[in-house]
């Protein structure tokens, strides 16, 4: 197995990765190993996870084209006001 060293990584990025690892019940090393492995399996030019989620949301919204889509912020505010 190979070892990698990543230099000059922003401290804020490291803190977010540490939090993500903790939230997932993994060590930072295990979290990074998983993230790198998942990303390496994606075909070159494959859309990012965020782009995939947006595309999925658009497909779901297209299933009900005649139904107006309500902004989630509006729904949250309405729920909070109750």
C-alpha positions in Angstrom: 0.0 0.0 0.0 1.2 3.5 -0.8 1.5 6.5 1.5 0.6 10.1 0.6 1.6 13.4 2.1 -0.6 16.4 1.5 1.2 19.7 2.1 -0.3 23.2 2.6 -3.8 22.2 3.3 -5.9 25.0 4.8 -6.5 24.5 8.6 -10.3 25.1 8.1 -10.4 22.3 5.6 -8.7 20.0 8.1 -11.1 20.9 10.8 -14.1 20.2 8.6 -12.6 16.9 7.6 -12.0 16.0 11.3 -15.6 16.9 12.2 -16.9 14.9 9.3 -14.8 11.9 10.4 -16.0 12.2 14.0 -19.7 12.5 12.8 -19.2 9.3 10.8 -17.5 7.5 13.7 -14.2 7.2 11.8 -10.6 8.4 12.4 -9.5 11.2 10.1 -7.2 8.8 8.3 -10.1 6.3 7.7 -12.4 9.2 6.5 -9.8 10.4 4.1 -9.1 6.9 2.8 -12.8 6.4 2.1 -13.2 9.8 0.4 -10.2 9.3 -1.8 -11.2 5.7 -2.7 -14.8 6.8 -3.6 -13.5 9.7 -5.7 -10.9 7.5 -7.5 -13.7 5.1 -8.5 -15.6 7.9 -10.3 -15.0 8.1 -14.0 -13.0 11.0 -15.2 -15.3 14.0 -15.9 -18.0 12.5 -13.8 -20.2 15.3 -12.1 -19.5 16.1 -8.5 -21.8 14.8 -5.7 -23.4 18.2 -5.4 -24.2 18.3 -9.2 -25.6 14.8 -8.9 -27.9 15.8 -6.0 -29.1 18.9 -7.9 -29.8 16.8 -11.0 -31.8 14.3 -8.9 -33.8 17.1 -7.4 -34.6 18.5 -10.8 -35.7 15.0 -12.0 -38.0 14.7 -9.0 -39.4 18.2 -9.5 -40.0 17.3 -13.2 -42.3 14.4 -12.1 -44.9 17.0 -11.0 -44.5 19.8 -13.4 -48.0 21.3 -12.7 -47.4 21.5 -8.9 -45.6 24.7 -7.8 -42.5 24.0 -5.8 -42.3 25.7 -2.5 -39.0 27.1 -1.3 -37.7 25.1 1.7 -36.8 28.2 3.6 -40.5 29.2 3.4 -41.6 25.8 4.7 -39.0 25.9 7.6 -40.2 29.4 8.6 -43.8 28.4 8.6 -43.0 25.3 10.7 -41.0 27.3 13.1 -43.8 29.9 13.5 -46.2 27.2 14.6 
